[in-house]
């Protein structure tokens, strides 16, 4: 796996630009022997052979490709039509695979600088031990919770209850398959987007 960084300028755009626009960017840089980095959204080019060919062409000329932003990273991809799901399961960076998607791994959560909270859990419903501990006045920050007792990160849906917030937990990949049984007074950490990073292999 190549990790040498050579692209001096990174083009980060919403979604993906048309193929012709990337070709025009590359022609300018190639003319002067410089490299650039294209921050792309992998989920939007899955199954698109023309876009895949573009990526290979750019990489072949020494340009770099990256996920379009580390704060909105891709955590799952469509399973290509006709693909061998068992083969995907053994690939580095893959957590699990189902009939339609490939679910990618995230790095271990570093809790050293994260505040610690306590909560009760029943099945997939999480309630803070103190009032409003799970409320978030800044909705852009709090996107997941980490429960060290389970070693897992969970996304959630908010449930209002008497002015307090209760969370309906979902898997990190937003699957509705969480049942943790009965847990009382467990440690939890609220996570922002910056606290969860995908693995290099993913």
C-alpha positions in Angstrom: 0.0 0.0 0.0 1.4 3.4 -1.0 1.6 6.0 1.7 4.1 8.5 0.2 2.4 11.8 -0.2 3.1 13.8 -3.3 0.0 15.8 -4.2 0.6 19.4 -3.3 -2.9 20.7 -4.0 -6.1 19.0 -3.0 -9.4 19.5 -4.8 -12.2 18.8 -2.4 -15.7 19.2 -3.8 -19.2 18.3 -2.9 -20.0 14.8 -4.4 -17.9 14.2 -7.5 -17.2 16.4 -10.5 -17.8 15.2 -14.0 -15.0 13.0 -15.4 -14.1 15.6 -18.1 -13.4 18.2 -15.4 -10.9 15.9 -13.6 -9.3 15.2 -17.0 -8.9 19.0 -17.6 -7.4 19.5 -14.1 -4.9 16.6 -14.7 -3.9 18.1 -18.1 -2.9 21.3 -16.5 -0.8 19.6 -13.7 0.7 17.1 -16.1 1.9 19.9 -18.4 4.1 21.2 -15.5 5.0 17.9 -13.9 3.1 18.6 -10.7 0.8 16.3 -8.8 -2.6 17.0 -7.1 -5.0 15.1 -4.9 -8.6 14.5 -5.8 -10.9 14.1 -2.8 -13.7 11.9 -4.1 -16.9 10.3 -2.7 -16.4 6.6 -3.2 -20.0 5.7 -2.6 -21.0 7.8 -5.6 -18.7 6.0 -8.0 -19.3 2.4 -6.9 -20.2 0.4 -10.0 -19.3 3.2 -12.4 -16.7 1.7 -14.7 -15.9 5.0 -16.4 -15.2 6.7 -13.0 -13.1 3.8 -11.8 -11.1 4.0 -15.0 -10.6 7.7 -14.3 -9.3 7.0 -10.8 -6.8 4.4 -12.2 -5.6 6.8 -14.8 -5.1 9.6 -12.3 -3.2 7.3 -9.9 -1.2 6.0 -12.8 0.1 9.5 -13.4 1.1 9.9 -9.7 -1.9 11.9 -8.6 -3.6 10.9 -5.3 -7.1 10.0 -4.4 -8.7 10.4 -1.0 -12.1 10.3 0.7 -13.7 13.6 0.1 -13.5 14.7 3.8 -12.3 12.9 6.9 -15.3 14.4 8.8 -17.8 12.8 6.4 -16.1 9.5 5.6 -17.6 6.5 3.9 -18.3 3.7 6.4 -20.1 1.4 4.0 -20.2 0.7 0.2 -22.7 -1.1 -2.0 -21.7 -4.7 -2.6 -20.9 -4.8 -6.4 -23.5 -6.8 -8.4 -22.4 -10.4 -8.7 -19.5 -10.0 -6.2 -18.4 -12.8 -4.0 -19.5 -11.7 -0.5 -17.2 -14.3 1.1 -14.2 -12.8 -0.7 -15.1 -9.3 0.5 -15.4 -10.6 4.1 -11.7 -11.5 4.2 -10.4 -8.2 2.8 -8.5 -5.8 5.1 -10.6 -2.9 6.4 -13.9 -4.8 6.1 -15.9 -5.4 9.3 -18.8 -7.4 7.8 -20.7 -7.9 4.6 -24.4 -8.5 4.0 -26.4 -9.2 0.8 -26.2 -5.6 -0.4 -23.4 -3.7 1.4 -19.8 -3.9 2.6 -19.3 -2.4 6.1 -15.8 -0.9 6.7 -13.8 -0.7 9.9 -13.0 2.3 12.1 -10.0 3.0 14.3 -10.1 2.3 18.0 -11.6 5.2 19.9 -9.1 7.3 21.9 -11.0 8.3 25.1 -8.2 10.1 26.9 -9.6 13.5 26.1 -13.3 12.6 26.0 -15.6 13.5 28.9 -17.1 10.5 30.6 -20.8 10.1 31.2 -22.9 7.4 32.7 -26.1 5.8 31.3 -28.6 2.9 31.6 -29.4 0.8 28.6 -32.4 -1.5 28.0 -32.1 -3.4 24.7 -31.3 -0.5 22.3 -32.7 2.4 24.5 -30.1 4.5 26.3 -31.0 6.9 29.1 -28.5 9.2 30.9 -28.1 8.7 34.6 -28.3 12.4 35.2 -30.9 14.8 33.6 -30.1 16.0 30.1 -26.7 14.3 29.9 -27.5 13.1 26.4 -28.9 16.4 25.2 -26.8 18.3 22.7 -27.2 22.0 22.3 -24.8 21.9 19.3 -26.4 19.3 17.0 -23.4 19.3 14.7 -21.1 17.8 17.3 -22.7 14.8 18.9 -23.1 12.1 16.3 -22.4 8.8 18.1 -21.7 7.2 21.5 -18.9 4.9 22.5 -19.5 2.3 25.2 -16.2 0.9 26.5 -18.0 -2.0 28.2 -19.0 -3.3 24.7 -16.0 -1.9 22.8 -18.5 -0.6 20.2 -19.5 2.7 18.6 -23.2 3.4 18.1 -25.2 5.8 16.0 -28.6 6.7 17.4 -32.0 8.3 16.9 -33.1 10.8 19.5 -36.3 10.1 21.5 -37.7 13.1 23.5 -39.0 12.1 26.9 -40.2 14.8 29.4 -37.8 17.4 28.2 -34.8 14.9 28.4 -33.3 13.0 25.5 -33.3 9.2 25.3 -31.3 7.5 22.5 -32.4 4.6 20.4 -29.1 3.0 19.6 -28.2 1.7 16.1 -25.0 0.1 14.9 -22.0 2.3 13.8 -23.2 1.7 10.2 -26.7 2.8 11.1 -28.2 -0.7 11.2 -31.3 -1.3 13.3 -29.9 -4.4 15.0 -28.8 -3.4 18.5 -29.9 -5.3 21.6 -27.5 -4.9 24.6 -29.8 -6.5 27.2 -30.0 -4.7 30.5 -26.9 -2.6 31.4 -26.9 -0.2 34.4 -24.6 2.7 35.2 -22.3 2.1 32.3 -19.6 4.5 31.1 -20.3 6.2 27.8 -18.5 8.9 25.7 -20.3 11.2 23.3 -18.5 11.4 20.0 -18.1 14.1 17.4 -17.4 13.4 13.8 -13.7 14.1 14.4 -13.6 11.4 17.1 -14.3 8.5 14.7 -11.8 7.8 12.0 -11.9 5.0 9.4 -8.9 2.6 9.4 -6.3 3.1 6.7 -7.2 -0.4 5.4 -10.8 0.7 5.0 
